[in-house]
Amino acid sequence: MNVFDYITTEKNNWETVRVPITGSYDWNMKEHIERCTNVANGKFHTGKNDGLRPYKDIVTPIVNVALRTEGFDVKDIIPYVNDSDNYHLSLIIKKYHPQWARQNKIDTFIDEVTESSVVYDLALVKDVNGIRPELVKLQEIAFCDQSDIMSGPICLKHQYSIPEILEFKGKWDNEKIDLAIAMAKEENKVNQANDQTNKTPSKKIEVFELRGTFTDDWLGGDPDKYTPQMHIVCFYKDKDGNKQGITLFQSEDKPLSDRFKALVINKVFGRACGKSVVETLFEPQVWTNYSEIKIKEMLDSALNIFQTSSDDFGGQRINDLKLNTVLKHEDGKPITKVDGTLQNLIPVTNYQVGKENDARVLGSASDAQLGTNPVSGTPFALQNLVVQQGQGIHEYRQGKIATFFSDELYYDWILKYIVKEINDGKDFSEELTMEEMNYVVEKIVKNNLKEQMADMMFKGEVVTPEIEEMMLTAERNKLKGEGSRVFFKELKGSLKDIPVKVFVNIKGKQKYMAQNVDKITNIIREAINNPQAFSQIPGVGNLFNEMIEDSGFNPVDFTEMITPVKQETQTEQPQQVQQVIQ
């Protein structure tokens, strides 16, 4: 079997073979991806989505709650140097990370991973060498191992336009690229199961990217030896209608575990995808739609029908009568209305509401999280407690996603790319916090002071402790006056052979901001009964800074309040000190 036969066979198996999970339940990954996609977008999974059947979408609001609460921000990801003797290097990588993250759109990447996890409970991430990893759209999978995606070959399908595939010239076989373009058609494959296509204004080339471990004879080697390989191929039909293959590129490759990483949170034994938030809502959505269809049928049956035995009015259309017309019927032949009252509408509506509530419970989405008003009379404290407890499952999932980033993506891939850029020589500027600014200032001041003192002593000048302290103060004021934005320069090789790690801080500090401010305020209120509390009581200054940050202010503006006041030891400055200051 060659690579073309293998891809064709496994692609057919992917579309038709079902994996037995239990004795009464089997599963197909392609079907799972399609159904989750339909339900997450408010569409029927079976039958036509032509608008003739009512669809009451109860999934989208719950998914929005999950996306909003399970994601996190780039600012929550904090890389650091795991070496106590090199804190200044930790500051460099910590400050460079936000710029690298903005440049590579890591915030968008986090959102993409979170969405794939919520909708499918599988986020497949691919390393693309040197830049931020790429989330694989599960619809791009041509086939994989349905029981464990990382245990077998992975084949992805891409739809390239002519300009896109031409970009691979010089990397792939140029002549084969030209052949693929010549044999391509003006169509785009939209459904792999039945070869559905849609017409496009330009040619599209469907390319298969196969990665996995195969026998070496696929690369012209020993058929009894196995190696990790990559094959880039496409197909076309010859003049007789037979399917032919074109190899655009092939080579040895990294092991699959070095090329892909997969996140599954709620694992189901025997399935490559876990049980996602959307899958949890399959049944409530089905029965909500069922009741919605029944309500529509009842509404359709609620017709205005009148009856009479009069020959004059029999067959008369009500719409043909003028407004406010008074009819006179024959004796004994009145016009009466047939009872068209809706039957059982309230029980069906109550059933539908029950299913919506079931969905909210399954999706851990309270009224407040959904943006709806709580039941009248609900105490605020109780409502707040319900919201906080409802966050539990979302915080659990958020923690899993964060661990995937810190322990796998950043640890194995991303940190290496950041460190490499810095070691190649990267100049940049970034804002510093007050604590960081103080640290940098002290380091620079002491280094500058050593040079100044050496120069003064070389000239024969006496440097007393008083002069040294005044020089330090003058240098500090000068640097702080330049602002909190610092330029990092000449960083080439600065992180060579230094261990770098990362952690993700998603403890929900912002959620308790108001409570924290209130608590810290009480502490400070007690402390400032002593006018020198900030300078005399260890830790109070840091608490004050934290309260200022939680309140939305800049701690730099309040530095003087927590700076210990130095006692003057003499009333007159020596002439040498005055000269240094000047």
Secondary structure, DSSP 4 states (H G I P E B T S, - for coil): --HHHHHHHHHHHHHH--EEEETTEEE-HHHHHHHHHHHHTT--SSS--SSSS-----HHHHHHHHHHHH---GGGEEEEES-GGGHHHHHHHHHHHHHHHHHTTHHHHHHHHHHHHHHHS-EEEE--SSS--EEEPGGGEEE--SS-GGGS-EEEEEEEEHHHHHTTBTTB-HHHHHHHHHH-EEEEEEETTTTEEEEEEEEEEEEEEEEEEEEGGGGTS-TT-EEEEEEEEEEEE-TTS-EEEEEEEEEE---HHHHEEEE-SS--TT-SS---HHHHTHHHHHHHHHHHHHHHHHHHH----EE---TTTTT--GGGSPTTPPP-PPTT---EE---PPSSHHHHHHHHHHHHHHHHHHTT--HHHHT-PPPTT--HHHHHHHHHHHTHHHHHHHHHHHHHIIIIIIIIIIHHHHHHHHHTT--EEEE--HHHHHHHHHHHHHHHHHHHHHHHHHTT----HHHHHHHHHHHHHHHHTT-SEEEE---TTTTTT--EEEEE--S-TGGGHHHHHHHHHHHHHHHTTSTTHHHHSTTHHHHHHHHHHHTT--GGGGHHHHSPPPPPS-SS--HHHHHHH-
